[in-house]
Amino acid sequence: MPPASLALPLFLIIFGAVWLLKSTGILPATATLVAAGIAVAGIAVLVVDGINKQSIVSGPLLVYIGAAVYLRHAYWVAYSPLFALGMMLLGVLLLISRSSIVPHKGWGKPRG
């Protein structure tokens, strides 16, 4: 007989905990959690991948998108300024990534 999987019990525990926290009002809104997740993913890209020509664009842009989702959800800023600022940020990050100061992905790492 194959060993029992832990997937169902862990899913039930996590789903029940999220449901409890959501129903008691302790868990923040879903948009806030998504915004925080996207921002954390951007920081993780920079930490795991290091600073290179790809991560210098994707990491800060993910952090900005997370912040923009939160700002829009909180009704602090409209869509139009967020998109305009995002385009400007993307342009600046693309210019920075073209610099010779920023290394290519994988440079400086020993191969083998």
C-alpha positions as semicolon CSV with decimal commas, in nm:
position;residue;x (nm);y (nm);z (nm)
1;M;0,000;0,000;0,000
2;P;0,149;0,342;-0,098
3;P;0,215;0,592;0,180
4;A;-0,060;0,850;0,234
5;S;-0,003;1,193;0,084
6;L;0,025;1,499;0,303
7;A;-0,133;1,721;0,038
8;L;-0,497;1,691;0,149
9;P;-0,439;1,740;0,524
10;L;-0,207;2,036;0,463
11;F;-0,456;2,189;0,218
12;L;-0,737;2,154;0,473
13;I;-0,528;2,312;0,748
14;I;-0,416;2,605;0,533
15;F;-0,763;2,658;0,380
16;G;-0,926;2,645;0,725
17;A;-0,672;2,887;0,873
18;V;-0,718;3,136;0,589
19;W;-1,095;3,106;0,617
20;L;-1,081;3,163;0,994
21;L;-0,854;3,466;0,960
22;K;-1,066;3,609;0,679
23;S;-1,395;3,560;0,866
24;T;-1,260;3,721;1,184
25;G;-1,125;4,020;0,991
26;I;-0,762;3,957;1,087
27;L;-0,649;3,877;0,732
28;P;-0,611;4,183;0,508
29;A;-0,798;4,222;0,181
30;T;-0,706;3,995;-0,108
31;A;-0,571;4,284;-0,317
32;T;-0,338;4,376;-0,032
33;L;-0,209;4,019;-0,012
34;V;-0,159;4,003;-0,390
35;A;0,025;4,338;-0,385
36;A;0,251;4,219;-0,103
37;G;0,316;3,890;-0,285
38;I;0,416;4,066;-0,607
39;A;0,646;4,305;-0,420
40;V;0,807;4,018;-0,228
41;A;0,857;3,833;-0,557
42;G;1,041;4,137;-0,694
43;I;1,268;4,149;-0,393
44;A;1,324;3,773;-0,421
45;V;1,428;3,812;-0,785
46;L;1,696;4,060;-0,682
47;V;1,815;3,848;-0,389
48;V;1,816;3,509;-0,562
49;D;1,935;3,618;-0,905
50;G;2,164;3,899;-0,792
51;I;2,205;4,226;-0,975
52;N;2,230;4,164;-1,348
53;K;2,085;4,300;-1,671
54;Q;1,764;4,098;-1,635
55;S;1,697;4,130;-1,264
56;I;1,767;4,504;-1,258
57;V;1,455;4,545;-1,472
58;S;1,225;4,270;-1,347
59;G;1,287;4,303;-0,971
60;P;1,216;4,674;-0,924
61;L;0,932;4,657;-1,177
62;L;0,762;4,381;-0,976
63;V;0,802;4,587;-0,659
64;Y;0,647;4,885;-0,838
65;I;0,356;4,677;-0,968
66;G;0,290;4,552;-0,615
67;A;0,294;4,907;-0,483
68;A;0,069;5,024;-0,768
69;V;-0,185;4,748;-0,698
70;Y;-0,195;4,849;-0,333
71;L;-0,221;5,222;-0,409
72;R;-0,503;5,163;-0,656
73;H;-0,687;4,930;-0,418
74;A;-0,666;5,190;-0,141
75;Y;-0,807;5,451;-0,386
76;W;-0,508;5,678;-0,330
77;V;-0,404;5,704;-0,696
78;A;-0,596;5,662;-1,024
79;Y;-0,492;5,426;-1,302
80;S;-0,359;5,690;-1,541
81;P;-0,080;5,828;-1,318
82;L;0,017;5,475;-1,215
83;F;0,055;5,366;-1,578
84;A;0,248;5,683;-1,668
85;L;0,484;5,642;-1,374
86;G;0,524;5,272;-1,456
87;M;0,622;5,351;-1,814
88;M;0,877;5,606;-1,697
89;L;1,019;5,359;-1,443
90;L;1,043;5,087;-1,707
91;G;1,229;5,325;-1,940
92;V;1,476;5,422;-1,667
93;L;1,533;5,057;-1,572
94;L;1,590;4,962;-1,936
95;L;1,846;5,242;-1,972
96;I;2,022;5,128;-1,654
97;S;2,030;4,769;-1,781
98;R;2,215;4,887;-2,096
99;S;2,493;5,031;-1,883
100;S;2,826;4,855;-1,883
101;I;2,830;4,874;-1,503
102;V;2,550;4,617;-1,474
103;P;2,684;4,266;-1,547
104;H;2,518;4,009;-1,773
105;K;2,342;3,718;-1,610
106;G;2,588;3,450;-1,508
107;W;2,904;3,660;-1,533
108;G;3,141;3,619;-1,246
109;K;3,001;3,279;-1,152
110;P;3,233;2,982;-1,185
111;R;3,123;2,729;-1,444
112;G;3,151;2,365;-1,388
